[in-house]
Amino acid sequence: MLRILFIIILLTSLLGCGYTSIYKQNKNNNFSITSLEFTGDKTINNTLNRKLNKYTKNKSDKNFKVKINSKYSKTPIAKDQTGTATDFKLVVNLDLEFLIQNKSNKISMTETFNIKNDNDNFQQSKYEKEIKNNLSDFLFDKIVSHLSSFE
């Protein structure tokens, strides 16, 4: 009986806490993208294209032409005694160029993540792809935040 009461109080307090995502406000942005151009890493570009494409349908006074150049690198940061890499650093660099009312602006963004090497190559590549998509999501949030706050 005490356990059920505890669970009910816990659920009630958690549901009433009012948690909202920081980027939830980005749903009501006041800008639109008239053209998107991508160069660089295909996986990152596909993720960004899929997410930014919804802003091409918006009608707004702030119309951006966006060019994105993405670069992905995986570099070893630690090796064992045999010379085999044990830790890697995944880096996603993004150069964002946007044009609004014949004014060009450029911004560079970088996201990094350190991972340990796994002996199972399939699991390692699957994990790297997941991290790459997560880093792309972070960069998308930065892009939308920057475009929506641009004056």
FIGU-880758 format. One line per 3 residues: for each residue x, y, z negated of N, C-alpha, C. Coordinates in steps of 0.02 Angstrom, whole numbers, always signed. Each point is the difference from the previous one (the first is absolute). Example, Ala and Ser with C-alpha at 12.3 -4.5 7.8 and 13.67 -1.06 7.14 Angstrom:
<nodes>
+660 -284 -390 -45 +59 +0 +45 +60 +0; -18 +53 +36 +42 +59 -3 -39 +55 -37
</nodes>
This chain:
<nodes>
+41 -60 +0 -41 +60 +0 +43 +63 +0; +52 -1 -41 +46 +57 -4 +37 +9 +66; +17 -56 +31 +36 +2 +64 -44 +31 +55
-63 -17 +2 -46 +27 +50 -9 +75 -12; -7 +21 -61 -6 +71 -17 +62 +38 +21; +58 -29 -12 +63 +32 +20 +4 +8 +76
-20 -51 +37 +2 +2 +73 -49 +53 +26; -59 +5 -29 -49 +50 +21 +26 +71 -13; +30 +11 -58 +27 +66 -16 +59 +17 +46
+42 -49 +14 +58 +10 +44 -23 +18 +71; -48 -38 +26 -24 +13 +68 -35 +68 +4; -39 +17 -50 -34 +64 -1 +50 +58 -1
+53 -7 -39 +49 +55 -4 +41 +5 +65; +15 -57 +31 +38 +2 +62 -42 +26 +58; -62 -17 +3 -43 +23 +54 -17 +75 -6
+2 +26 -60 -17 +69 -10 +60 +47 -2; +60 -24 +17 +59 +42 -7 +6 +52 +55; -35 -8 +56 +0 +51 +52 +63 -1 +43
+31 -56 +8 +60 -5 +42 -17 +12 +73; +37 +44 +32 -5 +9 +72 +71 +5 +28; +9 -23 +59 +64 +3 +33 +20 +72 +14
+65 +14 -1 +25 +67 +15 -19 +19 +71; +4 -48 +46 -11 +15 +70 -72 -6 +22; -45 -11 -47 -70 -5 +17 -26 +66 +28
+30 +55 -21 -19 +66 +24 +16 +8 +74; +45 -40 +27 +20 +5 +70 -55 -20 +48; -55 -29 -25 -54 -20 +45 -36 +59 +30
+0 +56 -35 -35 +59 +24 +50 +54 +22; +43 -18 +45 +51 +47 +23 -29 +46 +53; +30 +58 +4 -24 +51 +47 +48 +8 +58
+23 -54 +29 +43 +4 +59 -17 -57 +47; +23 +9 +62 -8 -53 +48 +65 -7 +40; +9 -57 +29 +60 -14 +41 -23 -8 +72
+27 +43 +43 -20 -3 +70 +41 -49 +40; +64 -9 -19 +41 -51 +34 +50 -30 -48; +11 -64 +9 +48 -38 -40 +52 -31 +46
+63 +7 -19 +55 -28 +40 +48 -35 -48; +17 -62 +15 +43 -39 -44 +61 -25 +37; +57 +0 -35 +61 -32 +24 +32 -34 -61
+38 -52 +13 +35 -34 -54 -28 -69 -15; -1 -17 -63 -20 -66 -24 -74 -13 +14; -14 -56 +35 -69 -15 +20 -46 -16 -58
+24 -37 -49 -43 -19 -56 -22 +62 -39; +46 +43 -15 -17 +61 -36 -46 +44 +41; +16 +7 +65 -41 +41 +43 -71 -27 +8
-8 -65 +3 -67 -30 +6 -41 +15 -63; +32 -6 -58 -36 +14 -63 -21 +73 -3; +46 +45 +16 -15 +71 -1 -52 +19 +53
+5 -29 +59 -47 +14 +53 -71 -21 -20; -5 -59 -28 -65 -26 -21 -32 +47 -52; +41 +24 -47 -27 +43 -53 -11 +72 +22
+43 +26 +42 -7 +69 +22 -52 +8 +55; -18 -54 +32 -48 +2 +55 -68 +26 -21; -18 -10 -63 -66 +25 -22 -2 +76 -3
+57 +33 -2 +2 +73 +0 -4 +29 +70; +4 -42 +51 -8 +25 +69 -73 +12 +17; -45 -29 -39 -72 +7 +13 -30 +60 -37
+39 +30 -45 -25 +57 -38 -5 +62 +44; -45 +43 -17 -5 +66 +31 +18 +51 -53; +51 +41 +13 +23 +47 -49 +33 +60 +34
+12 +51 -39 +36 +59 +25 +75 -12 +2; +24 -45 -43 +71 -16 -2 +12 -62 +43; +26 +10 +60 +13 -55 +46 +76 -9 +8
+23 -59 -17 +72 -15 +3 +15 -46 +59; +58 +12 +30 +30 -49 +46 +58 -29 -39; -1 -66 -8 +47 -33 -45 +47 -47 +39
+65 +6 -15 +50 -46 +26 +36 -31 -59; +5 -66 +1 +31 -36 -56 +55 -45 +27; +59 +6 -30 +56 -44 +16 +18 -37 -63
-6 -66 +1 +13 -40 -60 +61 -44 +11; +38 -9 -54 +58 -44 +1 -2 -45 -61; +16 -63 +10 +1 -49 -54 +69 -30 -3
+27 -5 -61 +65 -33 -7 +1 -44 -63; +38 -53 +5 +9 -47 -55 +75 -8 -10; +25 +24 -56 +71 -3 -12 +14 -38 -65
+52 -41 +0 +18 -36 -62 +31 +49 -50; -21 -7 -63 +28 +43 -53 +39 -39 -52; -7 -67 +1 +38 -42 -46 +14 -68 +33
+59 -27 -15 +19 -65 +27 +25 -44 -57; -7 -66 +10 +27 -46 -50 +73 -15 +16; +30 -48 -36 +71 -14 +9 +17 -29 +68
-49 -31 +33 +13 -30 +66 -10 +51 +56; -22 +60 -17 -11 +51 +51 -70 +2 +28; -44 -40 -27 -70 -1 +22 -38 +56 -35
-39 +36 +38 -38 +56 -29 -53 -26 -47; -3 +30 -60 -50 -20 -50 -55 +52 -8; +16 +63 +13 -48 +54 -5 +2 +42 +63
-59 +23 +20 -5 +42 +59 -37 +64 -16; +15 +51 +38 -35 +64 -6 -39 +10 +65; -66 +6 -5 -42 +13 +57 -14 +75 +2
+14 +31 +57 -9 +72 +7 -42 +14 +61; -51 +42 -10 -42 +23 +55 +9 +76 +4; +27 +24 +56 +7 +71 +12 -53 +20 +51
-30 +57 -12 -53 +23 +44 +12 +74 +15; +4 +16 +64 +4 +70 +21 -67 +19 +28; -32 +48 -33 -66 +23 +20 +6 +68 +32
-24 +6 +60 -2 +64 +34 -72 +14 +18; -25 +57 -21 -69 +16 +17 -3 +71 +27; -46 +9 +46 -9 +63 +35 -71 +24 -13
-5 +61 -24 -65 +31 -11 +4 +72 +23; -44 +20 +43 -3 +67 +28 +68 +22 +27; +31 -43 +39 +65 +12 +32 +57 +12 -49
-7 -22 -62 +54 +2 -49 +20 -71 -16; +64 -14 +6 +25 -67 -12 +32 -3 -70; -15 -54 -36 +28 -12 -66 +27 -71 -3
+56 -8 -34 +31 -66 -7 +12 -15 -73; -14 -63 -17 +9 -24 -69 +31 -70 +4; +46 -14 -44 +28 -67 -6 -22 -30 -66
-19 -63 +2 -22 -36 -60 +38 -66 -3; +14 -22 -60 +35 -64 -10 -31 -38 -58; -9 -64 +10 -23 -46 -52 +50 -58 -3
+19 -19 -61 +47 -55 -8 -27 -51 -50; +25 -61 +7 -19 -54 -45 +56 -51 -2; +18 -22 -60 +52 -52 -7 -32 -67 -13
+26 -52 +35 -26 -68 -8 +58 -48 -11; -16 -56 -30 +48 -54 -8 -7 -48 +59; +56 -31 +19 -1 -48 +54 -31 -65 -24
-42 -29 +42 -33 -63 -15 +30 -53 +46; +9 -60 -25 +28 -54 +40 -48 -23 +54; -64 +9 -11 -50 -20 +49 -10 +58 +50
+24 -9 +61 -2 +54 +49 -71 +21 +19; -46 -48 +2 -69 +16 +17 -32 +45 -54; +9 -19 -63 -26 +41 -55 +33 +69 -1
+65 +1 +15 +37 +64 +0 -27 +47 +54; -10 -26 +60 -26 +43 +54 -71 +22 -13; -40 -44 -30 -69 +18 -18 +0 +55 -53
+43 -5 -49 +5 +50 -53 +25 +67 +29; +49 -3 +44 +25 +61 +32 -54 +35 +41; -40 -38 +35 -54 +29 +40 -51 +34 -46
-15 -32 -56 -47 +29 -48 +27 +66 -29; +64 +0 -17 +32 +60 -26 +1 +55 +54; +14 -19 +60 +0 +48 +56 -68 +32 +9
-53 -39 -5 -68 +27 +5 -15 +46 -59; +22 -18 -60 -11 +42 -59 +37 +67 +6; +61 -3 +25 +38 +62 +10 -34 +44 +53
-28 -32 +51 -37 +37 +51 -62 +33 -29; -33 -34 -46 -58 +29 -34 +20 +61 -41; +56 -4 -35 +24 +58 -38 +14 +59 +46
+32 -14 +57 +15 +53 +47 -64 +29 +30; -49 -41 +13 -64 +24 +26 -31 +49 -50; +0 -18 -64 -27 +44 -51 +37 +67 -2
+66 -2 +9 +39 +62 +1 -18 +42 +62; -8 -33 +57 -17 +36 +62 -67 +35 -8; -50 -36 -23 -68 +28 -7 +1 +57 -51
+35 -10 -54 +4 +52 -52 +33 +62 +28; +53 -9 +38 +34 +58 +28 -42 +36 +53; -32 -38 +44 -41 +32 +52 -61 +35 -30
-29 -29 -51 -60 +31 -29 +18 +63 -39; +60 +4 -28 +19 +59 -38 +35 +53 +42; +13 -15 +64 +34 +48 +43 -43 +60 +15
+29 +59 -6 -37 +62 +14 +24 +31 +65
</nodes>
